[in-house]
Structure formats: C-alpha cells, structure tokens
Amino acid sequence: MPLSCFLTIRVLVPLLNIFWILMLVYAVVSWVPSLRGRWTDYLAAVVEPVLIPFRRIIPPLGGLDIAFLVVILLVTWLMRILPSVACPIYY
C-alpha cells in the first residue's frame, strides 16, 4: 500500500471523522445552553477556526448558520472522496 494511501485511510479520514463528530457536539451545545462549560471553550477552539472563513462568505440566513451546514457537507464529502483519490487501485 502506498504511503499516501496509508496516510489517507489511517490518519486523515479518521481525523475528519472526529472533526465531524466535534462539529455535531458543537451544534448540540449551541442549542442547549445548560450543557455549556469550560470544555466548550476547547471545543470552540477546534471548530471555530474552520467555520470563521466560511461565515465571512456565507452569512447566517434567518438565524440558521448555513456556513456550519456547508462545512459539515464538505467534511462528509471529503471523507467519502479522499480514499478513492489517494488509493485509486483499491477503490
């Protein structure tokens, strides 16, 4: 297995999966304020740097953060497409 394939399947895709889960937790915490605590600051430190550039381009629409949805869809798409791009022989 080539190194790029190994890194994509064993490192990058799992990291994207973890980031996707963190995004969902971040969304739930934003809807339920009683869940907030010091740990949400660390969660925001991971999620917000990715969201900020998208929010500059895509403003909220009627209180709905469209940029968040775009990032979730982009991460989902990357998790599906990266293995086939990095490892075309195996996929």
MDAnalysis code that builds the backbone (N, CA, C; Angstrom):
import MDAnalysis as mda
import numpy as np

u = mda.Universe.empty(273, n_residues=91, atom_resindex=np.repeat(np.arange(91), 3), trajectory=True)
u.add_TopologyAttr("name", ["N", "CA", "C"] * 91)
u.add_TopologyAttr("resid", np.arange(1, 92))
u.add_TopologyAttr("resname", ["MET", "PRO", "LEU", "SER", "CYS", "PHE", "LEU", "THR", "ILE", "ARG", "VAL", "LEU", "VAL", "PRO", "LEU", "LEU", "ASN", "ILE", "PHE", "TRP", "ILE", "LEU", "MET", "LEU", "VAL", "TYR", "ALA", "VAL", "VAL", "SER", "TRP", "VAL", "PRO", "SER", "LEU", "ARG", "GLY", "ARG", "TRP", "THR", "ASP", "TYR", "LEU", "ALA", "ALA", "VAL", "VAL", "GLU", "PRO", "VAL", "LEU", "ILE", "PRO", "PHE", "ARG", "ARG", "ILE", "ILE", "PRO", "PRO", "LEU", "GLY", "GLY", "LEU", "ASP", "ILE", "ALA", "PHE", "LEU", "VAL", "VAL", "ILE", "LEU", "LEU", "VAL", "THR", "TRP", "LEU", "MET", "ARG", "ILE", "LEU", "PRO", "SER", "VAL", "ALA", "CYS", "PRO", "ILE", "TYR", "TYR"])
u.atoms.positions = np.array([
    [0.854, -1.173, 0.000],
    [0.000, 0.000, 0.000],
    [0.896, 1.230, 0.000],
    [0.685, 2.175, -0.921],
    [1.496, 3.393, -0.965],
    [1.299, 4.253, 0.285],
    [2.297, 5.061, 0.588],
    [2.249, 5.899, 1.781],
    [1.074, 6.874, 1.751],
    [0.805, 7.469, 0.602],
    [-0.311, 8.422, 0.530],
    [-1.640, 7.737, 0.817],
    [-1.765, 6.520, 0.352],
    [-2.983, 5.752, 0.608],
    [-3.099, 5.429, 2.097],
    [-1.991, 4.988, 2.688],
    [-1.970, 4.649, 4.111],
    [-2.326, 5.871, 4.956],
    [-1.686, 7.015, 4.665],
    [-1.946, 8.225, 5.447],
    [-3.385, 8.687, 5.308],
    [-3.937, 8.549, 4.119],
    [-5.318, 8.974, 3.905],
    [-6.287, 8.094, 4.671],
    [-6.134, 6.790, 4.540],
    [-7.094, 5.869, 5.147],
    [-6.916, 5.752, 6.661],
    [-5.682, 5.736, 7.112],
    [-5.409, 5.504, 8.533],
    [-5.298, 6.767, 9.376],
    [-5.061, 7.917, 8.744],
    [-4.865, 9.143, 9.515],
    [-5.892, 10.218, 9.155],
    [-5.924, 10.615, 7.905],
    [-6.737, 11.767, 7.512],
    [-8.234, 11.518, 7.631],
    [-8.708, 10.402, 7.145],
    [-10.149, 10.115, 7.214],
    [-10.627, 9.978, 8.666],
    [-9.893, 9.266, 9.541],
    [-10.322, 9.241, 10.947],
    [-10.306, 10.625, 11.606],
    [-9.334, 11.469, 11.261],
    [-9.315, 12.826, 11.813],
    [-10.514, 13.634, 11.329],
    [-10.860, 13.486, 10.073],
    [-12.063, 14.158, 9.562],
    [-13.320, 13.640, 10.245],
    [-13.354, 12.349, 10.523],
    [-14.495, 11.763, 11.228],
    [-14.615, 12.331, 12.642],
    [-13.501, 12.462, 13.332],
    [-13.511, 13.053, 14.679],
    [-13.961, 14.505, 14.608],
    [-13.454, 15.241, 13.619],
    [-13.864, 16.637, 13.464],
    [-15.360, 16.739, 13.189],
    [-15.893, 15.836, 12.372],
    [-17.327, 15.823, 12.075],
    [-18.143, 15.623, 13.360],
    [-17.696, 14.710, 14.198],
    [-18.385, 14.454, 15.469],
    [-18.297, 15.680, 16.369],
    [-17.124, 16.312, 16.422],
    [-16.970, 17.523, 17.232],
    [-17.888, 18.633, 16.743],
    [-18.071, 18.724, 15.433],
    [-18.998, 19.720, 14.888],
    [-20.435, 19.453, 15.357],
    [-20.828, 18.192, 15.353],
    [-22.186, 17.862, 15.818],
    [-22.359, 18.182, 17.300],
    [-21.353, 17.867, 18.100],
    [-21.412, 18.191, 19.535],
    [-21.500, 19.703, 19.715],
    [-20.733, 20.435, 18.935],
    [-20.757, 21.898, 18.992],
    [-22.151, 22.437, 18.663],
    [-22.794, 21.848, 17.683],
    [-24.147, 22.271, 17.318],
    [-25.133, 22.000, 18.452],
    [-25.049, 20.816, 19.043],
    [-25.963, 20.472, 20.144],
    [-25.753, 21.415, 21.330],
    [-24.507, 21.710, 21.637],
    [-24.216, 22.613, 22.752],
    [-24.745, 24.015, 22.463],
    [-24.717, 24.431, 21.210],
    [-25.246, 25.757, 20.885],
    [-26.763, 25.815, 21.048],
    [-27.436, 24.683, 20.912],
    [-28.889, 24.637, 21.071],
    [-29.313, 24.444, 22.523],
    [-28.454, 23.830, 23.342],
    [-28.791, 23.542, 24.741],
    [-27.772, 24.250, 25.639],
    [-28.052, 25.484, 26.033],
    [-27.082, 26.263, 26.814],
    [-26.714, 25.637, 28.162],
    [-27.580, 24.825, 28.734],
    [-27.269, 24.224, 30.033],
    [-26.115, 23.224, 29.953],
    [-25.748, 22.798, 28.758],
    [-24.636, 21.869, 28.590],
    [-23.287, 22.578, 28.548],
    [-23.312, 23.903, 28.446],
    [-22.062, 24.647, 28.302],
    [-21.239, 24.597, 29.578],
    [-19.956, 24.614, 29.377],
    [-18.998, 24.626, 30.469],
    [-17.639, 25.029, 29.923],
    [-16.614, 24.854, 30.733],
    [-15.255, 25.208, 30.296],
    [-14.832, 24.375, 29.084],
    [-15.313, 23.146, 29.007],
    [-14.930, 22.256, 27.911],
    [-15.411, 22.768, 26.558],
    [-16.480, 23.565, 26.557],
    [-16.973, 24.083, 25.285],
    [-16.031, 25.131, 24.692],
    [-15.219, 25.775, 25.557],
    [-14.215, 26.708, 25.041],
    [-13.175, 25.959, 24.212],
    [-12.792, 24.779, 24.667],
    [-11.832, 23.963, 23.922],
    [-12.454, 23.446, 22.621],
    [-13.710, 23.091, 22.710],
    [-14.423, 22.639, 21.518],
    [-14.519, 23.766, 20.487],
    [-14.828, 24.959, 20.956],
    [-14.899, 26.119, 20.058],
    [-13.536, 26.436, 19.455],
    [-12.468, 26.211, 20.216],
    [-11.116, 26.476, 19.707],
    [-10.765, 25.545, 18.545],
    [-11.398, 24.391, 18.479],
    [-11.159, 23.453, 17.388],
    [-12.082, 23.746, 16.200],
    [-13.329, 24.042, 16.481],
    [-14.341, 24.168, 15.427],
    [-14.379, 25.567, 14.798],
    [-14.308, 26.592, 15.597],
    [-14.475, 27.963, 15.094],
    [-13.451, 28.385, 14.051],
    [-12.159, 28.035, 14.182],
    [-11.218, 28.456, 13.128],
    [-11.576, 27.930, 11.739],
    [-12.280, 26.829, 11.669],
    [-12.720, 26.305, 10.378],
    [-13.984, 27.030, 9.918],
    [-14.852, 27.358, 10.845],
    [-16.115, 27.998, 10.491],
    [-15.972, 29.471, 10.102],
    [-15.042, 30.179, 10.710],
    [-14.926, 31.629, 10.501],
    [-14.753, 32.005, 9.030],
    [-13.842, 31.370, 8.284],
    [-13.727, 31.763, 6.862],
    [-15.005, 31.512, 6.060],
    [-15.710, 30.452, 6.388],
    [-16.966, 30.164, 5.682],
    [-18.045, 31.163, 6.064],
    [-18.052, 31.621, 7.321],
    [-19.042, 32.613, 7.754],
    [-18.805, 33.965, 7.106],
    [-17.568, 34.253, 6.744],
    [-17.286, 35.510, 6.037],
    [-17.923, 35.511, 4.655],
    [-17.988, 34.340, 4.052],
    [-18.544, 34.213, 2.708],
    [-20.052, 33.984, 2.745],
    [-20.501, 33.149, 3.688],
    [-21.911, 32.755, 3.758],
    [-22.503, 33.271, 5.077],
    [-23.252, 34.355, 5.050],
    [-23.836, 34.883, 6.288],
    [-25.001, 34.010, 6.766],
    [-25.332, 34.109, 8.061],
    [-26.493, 33.355, 8.569],
    [-27.771, 33.769, 7.856],
    [-28.655, 32.814, 7.698],
    [-29.911, 33.066, 6.997],
    [-31.059, 32.821, 7.965],
    [-31.652, 33.883, 8.462],
    [-32.773, 33.764, 9.382],
    [-32.419, 33.016, 10.664],
    [-31.228, 33.236, 11.189],
    [-30.805, 32.563, 12.412],
    [-30.202, 31.188, 12.188],
    [-30.210, 30.713, 10.955],
    [-29.645, 29.406, 10.633],
    [-28.240, 29.604, 10.073],
    [-27.271, 28.927, 10.681],
    [-25.880, 29.054, 10.266],
    [-25.626, 28.150, 9.055],
    [-25.769, 28.718, 7.880],
    [-25.580, 27.977, 6.640],
    [-24.121, 27.546, 6.493],
    [-23.198, 28.366, 6.978],
    [-21.777, 28.029, 6.895],
    [-21.491, 26.718, 7.632],
    [-22.147, 26.509, 8.743],
    [-21.988, 25.262, 9.500],
    [-22.421, 24.068, 8.644],
    [-23.559, 24.207, 7.985],
    [-24.048, 23.128, 7.124],
    [-23.100, 22.863, 5.959],
    [-22.542, 23.927, 5.392],
    [-21.601, 23.767, 4.287],
    [-20.352, 23.017, 4.750],
    [-19.842, 23.359, 5.922],
    [-18.649, 22.677, 6.441],
    [-18.948, 21.211, 6.728],
    [-20.087, 20.926, 7.333],
    [-20.463, 19.527, 7.603],
    [-20.548, 18.743, 6.301],
    [-21.173, 19.321, 5.296],
    [-21.283, 18.634, 3.999],
    [-19.918, 18.471, 3.334],
    [-19.069, 19.482, 3.447],
    [-17.732, 19.403, 2.864],
    [-16.888, 18.316, 3.539],
    [-16.940, 18.248, 4.844],
    [-16.192, 17.214, 5.577],
    [-16.721, 15.832, 5.224],
    [-18.028, 15.686, 5.126],
    [-18.626, 14.410, 4.742],
    [-18.171, 14.015, 3.333],
    [-18.189, 14.967, 2.416],
    [-17.754, 14.699, 1.053],
    [-16.270, 14.305, 1.014],
    [-15.439, 15.018, 1.787],
    [-14.007, 14.694, 1.828],
    [-13.762, 13.289, 2.375],
    [-14.513, 12.908, 3.398],
    [-14.348, 11.564, 3.966],
    [-14.691, 10.488, 2.937],
    [-15.609, 10.784, 2.050],
    [-16.011, 9.792, 1.041],
    [-15.097, 9.787, -0.175],
    [-14.602, 10.970, -0.578],
    [-13.856, 11.059, -1.829],
    [-12.351, 10.837, -1.652],
    [-11.794, 11.212, -0.517],
    [-10.348, 11.108, -0.332],
    [-9.785, 9.699, -0.512],
    [-10.390, 8.674, 0.055],
    [-9.814, 7.336, -0.156],
    [-9.763, 6.934, -1.624],
    [-10.779, 7.280, -2.382],
    [-10.763, 6.881, -3.807],
    [-9.774, 7.709, -4.607],
    [-9.474, 8.926, -4.183],
    [-8.487, 9.737, -4.875],
    [-7.065, 9.313, -4.511],
    [-6.834, 9.048, -3.239],
    [-5.489, 8.686, -2.777],
    [-5.152, 7.242, -3.110],
    [-6.155, 6.384, -3.198],
    [-5.942, 4.958, -3.433],
    [-6.815, 4.466, -4.588],
    [-6.596, 4.938, -5.791],
    [-7.494, 4.565, -6.886],
    [-7.469, 3.066, -7.209],
    [-6.385, 2.402, -6.917],
    [-6.287, 0.972, -7.193],
    [-7.184, 0.164, -6.260],
    [-7.311, 0.637, -5.023],
    [-8.043, -0.120, -4.007],
    [-9.521, 0.225, -3.957],
    [-9.936, 1.334, -4.608],
    [-11.335, 1.730, -4.538],
    [-11.952, 1.772, -5.892],
])
